[in-house]
Amino acid sequence: MRIWLMAARPRTLPAAIAPVLVGTAAAVYSAAELPRVGAFIAALFGSIFIQIGTNLANDYSDARRGADTADRLGPVRVTSSGLVTPRRVLHATWIAFGISVACGIYLATVAGLVILLIGALSIAAGILYTGGPRPYGYEGLGEVFVFLFFGLVAVNGSYYVQVEELAALPLGLSIAVGFLATAILVVNNVRDMETDRRAGKMTLAVRMGRHNAVVLYRMLVLGAYVVLPIALIAGEASALPLIGLLSLPMAIGPMRAMTNRTDGPSLNAALAATGGLLGAFSLLVSAGLLIAS
């Protein structure tokens, strides 16, 4: 179980949970109730297992391409280290995606077939991140897809399955959540710059260089807090979700680590702290929306 937990990469799971919480809370605020409890549960589990499936697919594909080597600074990867055979990792990948498909089928019965299309695109994005003939994660496009799928798609999709419409409020909040989710990947790619470069994995951090990638990280984190009040104004919402700003001091530690440290343990801690920041921000914003509903 400990090995499979390592493979699932729990530090990345806030990126899957946060958008569902925020999108659902925005729907509750708009409808003054939670119209579809089952849809919330299905969206939450579907998002979590898409993230787990993506992590497993990344573990499998990076090992095959030689991107995960013994000298990488990040946590041990189960395929490249030999802890789990590639075949078993591949089977686990499809099990995780299979669970997410089951959740998507249920959501489609509730909110229409468009949800199946969104789910299929999300799974395809997870597989093709480091898999397939031309993985986009090797071309510096990973951050774009994280912002799109763990920000815009996940928040607005979670809102849509509740009320079957889109609105300015979840759109604005999805940008803030997407910025913080993308910041998680930036930390990961800055940490792995040297081993990625040697393996020909041209992530955005490799292309930009460390200094510019750290600047991007700061802009994404601070940008989320700038977007929050704008989103509330555009959505004509209560000011209560501004309590999300209380999580801003949590950004100081990982920002300092990104600026001043290059060792694996410090950057791994920054990765976990950025995930915690996204979680705290999303919980506070969601609490504000629920209290105001």
ZABA-327364 format. One record per residue (C-alpha): residue number from 0; x, y, z. Coordinates in steps of 0.1 Angstrom, whole numbers. Layout:
(r NUM, (X, Y, Z)),
...
REM end
This chain:
(r 0, (0, 0, 0)),
(r 1, (28, 24, 8)),
(r 2, (44, 18, -27)),
(r 3, (10, 24, -44)),
(r 4, (4, 55, -23)),
(r 5, (39, 68, -35)),
(r 6, (29, 61, -71)),
(r 7, (-4, 80, -67)),
(r 8, (16, 111, -56)),
(r 9, (-8, 124, -29)),
(r 10, (9, 158, -29)),
(r 11, (-6, 165, -63)),
(r 12, (-42, 156, -53)),
(r 13, (-52, 190, -41)),
(r 14, (-51, 200, -78)),
(r 15, (-79, 174, -83)),
(r 16, (-100, 181, -52)),
(r 17, (-98, 219, -51)),
(r 18, (-116, 227, -84)),
(r 19, (-145, 204, -76)),
(r 20, (-150, 220, -42)),
(r 21, (-149, 256, -56)),
(r 22, (-171, 248, -86)),
(r 23, (-197, 230, -64)),
(r 24, (-196, 258, -37)),
(r 25, (-202, 284, -65)),
(r 26, (-232, 263, -76)),
(r 27, (-246, 261, -41)),
(r 28, (-242, 299, -38)),
(r 29, (-261, 304, -71)),
(r 30, (-289, 279, -63)),
(r 31, (-290, 284, -25)),
(r 32, (-287, 247, -21)),
(r 33, (-267, 216, -33)),
(r 34, (-291, 204, -60)),
(r 35, (-272, 171, -67)),
(r 36, (-253, 155, -39)),
(r 37, (-245, 124, -61)),
(r 38, (-231, 146, -88)),
(r 39, (-208, 162, -64)),
(r 40, (-195, 129, -51)),
(r 41, (-191, 115, -87)),
(r 42, (-173, 147, -98)),
(r 43, (-149, 145, -68)),
(r 44, (-140, 109, -73)),
(r 45, (-138, 113, -111)),
(r 46, (-114, 142, -107)),
(r 47, (-93, 124, -81)),
(r 48, (-89, 92, -102)),
(r 49, (-81, 112, -134)),
(r 50, (-53, 128, -114)),
(r 51, (-41, 94, -101)),
(r 52, (-43, 78, -135)),
(r 53, (-23, 107, -150)),
(r 54, (3, 103, -123)),
(r 55, (6, 66, -130)),
(r 56, (7, 71, -167)),
(r 57, (35, 97, -162)),
(r 58, (54, 72, -140)),
(r 59, (52, 45, -166)),
(r 60, (59, 67, -197)),
(r 61, (88, 87, -181)),
(r 62, (105, 54, -171)),
(r 63, (102, 41, -206)),
(r 64, (117, 73, -220)),
(r 65, (145, 74, -195)),
(r 66, (134, 107, -179)),
(r 67, (133, 92, -144)),
(r 68, (168, 84, -134)),
(r 69, (185, 75, -101)),
(r 70, (199, 111, -97)),
(r 71, (166, 129, -100)),
(r 72, (158, 152, -70)),
(r 73, (122, 142, -66)),
(r 74, (106, 113, -48)),
(r 75, (113, 78, -60)),
(r 76, (92, 67, -90)),
(r 77, (79, 32, -87)),
(r 78, (85, 21, -123)),
(r 79, (120, 34, -129)),
(r 80, (131, 22, -94)),
(r 81, (119, -14, -101)),
(r 82, (95, -13, -71)),
(r 83, (66, -22, -94)),
(r 84, (68, -38, -129)),
(r 85, (58, -16, -158)),
(r 86, (29, -40, -167)),
(r 87, (14, -36, -132)),
(r 88, (17, 2, -133)),
(r 89, (0, 2, -167)),
(r 90, (-28, -20, -154)),
(r 91, (-33, 3, -124)),
(r 92, (-34, 33, -147)),
(r 93, (-63, 18, -166)),
(r 94, (-81, 9, -134)),
(r 95, (-78, 45, -122)),
(r 96, (-91, 58, -155)),
(r 97, (-118, 32, -155)),
(r 98, (-131, 44, -122)),
(r 99, (-132, 80, -136)),
(r 100, (-151, 68, -167)),
(r 101, (-177, 52, -144)),
(r 102, (-181, 85, -126)),
(r 103, (-184, 102, -159)),
(r 104, (-211, 79, -171)),
(r 105, (-232, 86, -140)),
(r 106, (-226, 124, -145)),
(r 107, (-237, 121, -181)),
(r 108, (-271, 106, -170)),
(r 109, (-275, 136, -147)),
(r 110, (-262, 165, -168)),
(r 111, (-260, 153, -204)),
(r 112, (-235, 136, -228)),
(r 113, (-213, 167, -229)),
(r 114, (-198, 155, -196)),
(r 115, (-186, 123, -213)),
(r 116, (-168, 144, -239)),
(r 117, (-151, 165, -212)),
(r 118, (-141, 134, -193)),
(r 119, (-127, 117, -224)),
(r 120, (-106, 148, -232)),
(r 121, (-94, 150, -196)),
(r 122, (-83, 113, -197)),
(r 123, (-66, 118, -231)),
(r 124, (-48, 148, -218)),
(r 125, (-36, 127, -188)),
(r 126, (-23, 99, -211)),
(r 127, (-6, 122, -237)),
(r 128, (12, 143, -211)),
(r 129, (42, 120, -212)),
(r 130, (28, 92, -234)),
(r 131, (21, 88, -271)),
(r 132, (43, 96, -300)),
(r 133, (46, 133, -292)),
(r 134, (39, 139, -255)),
(r 135, (31, 175, -249)),
(r 136, (48, 175, -215)),
(r 137, (81, 171, -234)),
(r 138, (73, 202, -255)),
(r 139, (68, 227, -227)),
(r 140, (30, 226, -228)),
(r 141, (22, 209, -195)),
(r 142, (14, 241, -177)),
(r 143, (-11, 251, -204)),
(r 144, (-30, 218, -200)),
(r 145, (-30, 219, -162)),
(r 146, (-44, 254, -163)),
(r 147, (-70, 243, -188)),
(r 148, (-81, 210, -172)),
(r 149, (-75, 215, -135)),
(r 150, (-87, 251, -136)),
(r 151, (-112, 261, -163)),
(r 152, (-126, 226, -171)),
(r 153, (-128, 212, -136)),
(r 154, (-143, 242, -118)),
(r 155, (-168, 251, -145)),
(r 156, (-176, 214, -151)),
(r 157, (-183, 209, -114)),
(r 158, (-206, 240, -115)),
(r 159, (-223, 227, -147)),
(r 160, (-232, 193, -133)),
(r 161, (-251, 209, -105)),
(r 162, (-271, 236, -123)),
(r 163, (-265, 228, -161)),
(r 164, (-254, 263, -170)),
(r 165, (-223, 284, -169)),
(r 166, (-217, 318, -153)),
(r 167, (-192, 345, -147)),
(r 168, (-185, 336, -110)),
(r 169, (-172, 300, -116)),
(r 170, (-153, 312, -147)),
(r 171, (-134, 338, -127)),
(r 172, (-128, 314, -98)),
(r 173, (-115, 288, -122)),
(r 174, (-88, 311, -133)),
(r 175, (-76, 316, -98)),
(r 176, (-77, 279, -90)),
(r 177, (-60, 271, -124)),
(r 178, (-31, 295, -115)),
(r 179, (-24, 277, -83)),
(r 180, (-27, 243, -98)),
(r 181, (-3, 253, -125)),
(r 182, (21, 266, -99)),
(r 183, (24, 230, -85)),
(r 184, (36, 218, -119)),
(r 185, (61, 247, -122)),
(r 186, (77, 236, -89)),
(r 187, (79, 200, -101)),
(r 188, (95, 210, -133)),
(r 189, (120, 235, -117)),
(r 190, (131, 207, -94)),
(r 191, (136, 182, -123)),
(r 192, (152, 207, -147)),
(r 193, (186, 190, -150)),
(r 194, (175, 154, -153)),
(r 195, (147, 165, -177)),
(r 196, (172, 184, -199)),
(r 197, (195, 154, -201)),
(r 198, (165, 131, -211)),
(r 199, (153, 156, -238)),
(r 200, (122, 165, -218)),
(r 201, (119, 201, -228)),
(r 202, (95, 213, -201)),
(r 203, (86, 250, -198)),
(r 204, (112, 253, -170)),
(r 205, (139, 239, -192)),
(r 206, (130, 262, -220)),
(r 207, (127, 293, -199)),
(r 208, (155, 287, -175)),
(r 209, (153, 286, -137)),
(r 210, (151, 324, -131)),
(r 211, (122, 329, -154)),
(r 212, (104, 298, -142)),
(r 213, (106, 311, -106)),
(r 214, (92, 344, -118)),
(r 215, (64, 326, -135)),
(r 216, (57, 307, -102)),
(r 217, (54, 340, -83)),
(r 218, (31, 354, -109)),
(r 219, (9, 324, -108)),
(r 220, (6, 324, -70)),
(r 221, (1, 361, -66)),
(r 222, (-22, 362, -97)),
(r 223, (-46, 339, -80)),
(r 224, (-51, 364, -52)),
(r 225, (-55, 393, -76)),
(r 226, (-81, 374, -96)),
(r 227, (-102, 364, -66)),
(r 228, (-118, 398, -59)),
(r 229, (-122, 404, -97)),
(r 230, (-141, 371, -100)),
(r 231, (-164, 380, -72)),
(r 232, (-171, 415, -86)),
(r 233, (-177, 400, -121)),
(r 234, (-200, 374, -107)),
(r 235, (-219, 399, -85)),
(r 236, (-211, 377, -55)),
(r 237, (-208, 383, -18)),
(r 238, (-175, 396, -4)),
(r 239, (-173, 367, 21)),
(r 240, (-152, 344, -2)),
(r 241, (-125, 370, 2)),
(r 242, (-115, 351, 33)),
(r 243, (-95, 330, 8)),
(r 244, (-70, 359, 10)),
(r 245, (-61, 347, 45)),
(r 246, (-42, 318, 29)),
(r 247, (-17, 342, 13)),
(r 248, (9, 340, 41)),
(r 249, (12, 303, 33)),
(r 250, (29, 313, 0)),
(r 251, (59, 329, 17)),
(r 252, (77, 296, 25)),
(r 253, (75, 280, -10)),
(r 254, (83, 313, -27)),
(r 255, (115, 316, -6)),
(r 256, (124, 280, -13)),
(r 257, (119, 285, -51)),
(r 258, (141, 316, -50)),
(r 259, (169, 305, -28)),
(r 260, (171, 267, -28)),
(r 261, (180, 241, -54)),
(r 262, (182, 209, -33)),
(r 263, (157, 181, -36)),
(r 264, (143, 181, -1)),
(r 265, (136, 219, -1)),
(r 266, (119, 218, -35)),
(r 267, (99, 187, -25)),
(r 268, (87, 207, 5)),
(r 269, (79, 236, -17)),
(r 270, (58, 213, -39)),
(r 271, (39, 200, -9)),
(r 272, (34, 235, 4)),
(r 273, (21, 248, -29)),
(r 274, (-4, 219, -29)),
(r 275, (-14, 229, 7)),
(r 276, (-17, 265, -5)),
(r 277, (-41, 255, -32)),
(r 278, (-61, 234, -7)),
(r 279, (-63, 262, 19)),
(r 280, (-73, 288, -7)),
(r 281, (-100, 266, -22)),
(r 282, (-114, 256, 12)),
(r 283, (-116, 292, 24)),
(r 284, (-132, 304, -8)),
(r 285, (-157, 275, -8)),
(r 286, (-165, 282, 29)),
(r 287, (-171, 318, 21)),
(r 288, (-195, 309, -8)),
(r 289, (-214, 284, 14)),
(r 290, (-218, 308, 43)),
(r 291, (-230, 335, 20)),
(r 292, (-255, 312, 2)),
REM end
